Amino acid sequence: MKQIGGEIEQQALDFDVYFTDTGRSSLRLLLRSQKINHVQIPQFLCPIIIDILVQEGVKYTFYSLDKNLQIEESSLNFKSDALYIINYFGVRHKQISKKYLESKIVIEDSVFNIEIENSQNAEKWFGYNSFRKVSNCVEGSIIKTNLDINQTLIENKFADFIENRYMAKNYKYRFIKSRGVEENVYLNLANKSEKILDSQNLIYSISQKGLYFINQLYSKSEFEKCCKLDNYIILEKKLIPILNSSKDANFFVFKDSNPQGLKSYLRKFNIFLPGFWPNSYEIENNFYDELVAIPIDSRYSVEDMNFILDKIIDFRNYE
Ligand SMILES: Cc1ncc(COP(=O)(O)O)c(C=O)c1O
């Protein structure tokens, strides 16, 4: 008979959990805890990942991606200690052949996800996210892993960049809502905080305020998912997404023959699309030049999506 009442039970975790201030700090924590000499990374990635590998003295080589941002398995090698997989724009990478994962550490970059999962069922797994990439959070990264991590490397204090960043976010809020401040004030502070973060070498904890915002984020995550899906479905009617699945996507990503022209045309209508990513290491492939990403989070309605679509279609017709 089912037991009713009493304290709520809890299943033990089969992974460990850690929190740091940012995605890059989480990556550093892994590289400083485990001996990794050589990691294979995708040809399309945020340059900060390479910066961190270089700073931590880890050798890297590239593997190739197909047109849907999925790993070309023939370009994987068996020599590296670790394989770096990105769940691009929140969409989990499809299962890759077990033989490429054996005895390797799988670093699963889920910076676009709120929930971290061991999507490859990797034996040696390190998954992490970055809350600031997918929400109004300024700081915070959750790590799930079954590897030994030296948590004394996480400073028991908060990163220097956050103070300016919290102020910048609030200025942006005031700029967007009431135009009460100049946009430049926000932009200057945001740049200043990013510079402080770029020069940071230590791994920090999340502040109390940061934890509060993460808590807020989880409490509305179902609502957020529904909005994203509604927005995605609208865009999918007229544009061809580059990624196969839609369930976890945070951005709608598609290819365009003239993305710079399209983006500057859209700016005339107050639509400012993000850039993913600067090709600072001059890696040879077209993803850096061809992809366009539309944010689909709950700030935007189905009407907003239709407005963006109309403008994209206008641009393509008149081009
Ligand atoms: C794919 C990817 N991984 C890792 C990072 C690092 O995250 P953070 O900026 O929180 O350090 C970024 C940052 O843009 C990213 O885009």
The ligand as an SDF file (V2000), in Angstrom:
LIG
                    3D

 16 16  0  0  0  0  0  0  0  0999 V2000
   29.1090   28.6120  -26.1900 C   0  0  0  0  0  0  0  0  0  0  0  0
   29.6750   29.3760  -25.0220 C   0  0  0  0  0  0  0  0  0  0  0  0
   30.3590   28.7060  -24.0780 N   0  0  0  0  0  0  0  0  0  0  0  0
   30.8660   29.3510  -22.9910 C   0  0  0  0  0  0  0  0  0  0  0  0
   30.7270   30.7200  -22.8200 C   0  0  0  0  0  0  0  0  0  0  0  0
   31.2650   31.3890  -21.5860 C   0  0  0  0  0  0  0  0  0  0  0  0
   30.2130   31.8230  -20.7650 O   0  0  0  0  0  0  0  0  0  0  0  0
   30.4230   33.1130  -19.8140 P   0  0  0  0  0  0  0  0  0  0  0  0
   30.3960   34.3270  -20.6910 O   0  0  0  0  0  0  0  0  0  0  0  0
   29.3100   33.0750  -18.8140 O   0  0  0  0  0  0  0  0  0  0  0  0
   31.7520   32.9510  -19.1710 O   0  0  0  0  0  0  0  0  0  0  0  0
   30.0470   31.4540  -23.7980 C   0  0  0  0  0  0  0  0  0  0  0  0
   29.9160   32.9130  -23.6740 C   0  0  0  0  0  0  0  0  0  0  0  0
   29.4390   33.6110  -24.5260 O   0  0  0  0  0  0  0  0  0  0  0  0
   29.4890   30.7650  -24.9230 C   0  0  0  0  0  0  0  0  0  0  0  0
   28.7890   31.4320  -25.8720 O   0  0  0  0  0  0  0  0  0  0  0  0
  1  2  1  0
  2  3  1  0
  2 15  2  0
  3  4  2  0
  4  5  1  0
  5  6  1  0
  5 12  2  0
  6  7  1  0
  7  8  1  0
  8  9  2  0
  8 10  1  0
  8 11  1  0
 12 13  1  0
 12 15  1  0
 13 14  2  0
 15 16  1  0
M  END
$$$$
